């Protein structure tokens, strides 16, 4: 058979949401059930993977800080290769593909290779964390702006966070557990009050989720004291005090505590 006679498949970049399988979109569930192959991240929980038919092949490209099972260029090449084999490939990502999911890079390479690609959005970790802690990311009396940043993207020294946190603004930090002390130091040096409320939501929307609250000056110690591990989202801003579940996020005056 000539190469031109082969049917090119497609790739769907699908958001798996923050963890709870019930937060998948209907489109995401349908694409998982109809896929010829699922290529998934390590942050995608087993409960979501269990929704994939047992006969559907799956490939894990799990990543951890400073250690990748498969480098990003290799993932891109894999998606292109499998689509050129005529497969309907679902690239399953935790949260949303276009919020720190490197979906933009994958989509660019797929389009350059003339591979049809579609995006199926998912509920981001920030939205899942805010919902778990009953914490509004915006509030008419506390915040009219929200910014998402990566706590380890290209190194903190290369990032300009001036004006992103402070009065009337909410800062949501992904992948910030390992660099929490540096994040606090950076924000305080940029003029954010050491007394600014912060919250950490670990494993948002999952049965073992934890929500913690303290002050910016205590952020690094909080992570160490409570043995916080990824995945976790850090929220900085006055909205932390506007949680609709104050019994779950402890009073700042008592210091940081853990809520399950």
Secondary structure as GFF3:
##gff-version 3
##sequence-region A 1 260
A	DSSP	three_ten_helix	3	5	.	.	.	ID=ss1
A	DSSP	beta_strand	10	15	.	.	.	ID=ss2
A	DSSP	three_ten_helix	21	23	.	.	.	ID=ss3
A	DSSP	alpha_helix	26	34	.	.	.	ID=ss4
A	DSSP	beta_strand	37	40	.	.	.	ID=ss5
A	DSSP	alpha_helix	46	49	.	.	.	ID=ss6
A	DSSP	beta_strand	57	60	.	.	.	ID=ss7
A	DSSP	beta_strand	63	64	.	.	.	ID=ss8
A	DSSP	beta_strand	67	68	.	.	.	ID=ss9
A	DSSP	alpha_helix	72	84	.	.	.	ID=ss10
A	DSSP	beta_strand	88	93	.	.	.	ID=ss11
A	DSSP	alpha_helix	103	112	.	.	.	ID=ss12
A	DSSP	beta_strand	116	120	.	.	.	ID=ss13
A	DSSP	alpha_helix	125	132	.	.	.	ID=ss14
A	DSSP	beta_strand	143	150	.	.	.	ID=ss15
A	DSSP	three_ten_helix	156	158	.	.	.	ID=ss16
A	DSSP	beta_strand	168	174	.	.	.	ID=ss17
A	DSSP	alpha_helix	180	189	.	.	.	ID=ss18
A	DSSP	beta_strand	197	202	.	.	.	ID=ss19
A	DSSP	beta_strand	210	215	.	.	.	ID=ss20
A	DSSP	three_ten_helix	216	218	.	.	.	ID=ss21
A	DSSP	alpha_helix	219	225	.	.	.	ID=ss22
A	DSSP	beta_strand	232	236	.	.	.	ID=ss23
A	DSSP	three_ten_helix	238	242	.	.	.	ID=ss24
A	DSSP	three_ten_helix	252	254	.	.	.	ID=ss25
A	DSSP	beta_strand	257	259	.	.	.	ID=ss26
###
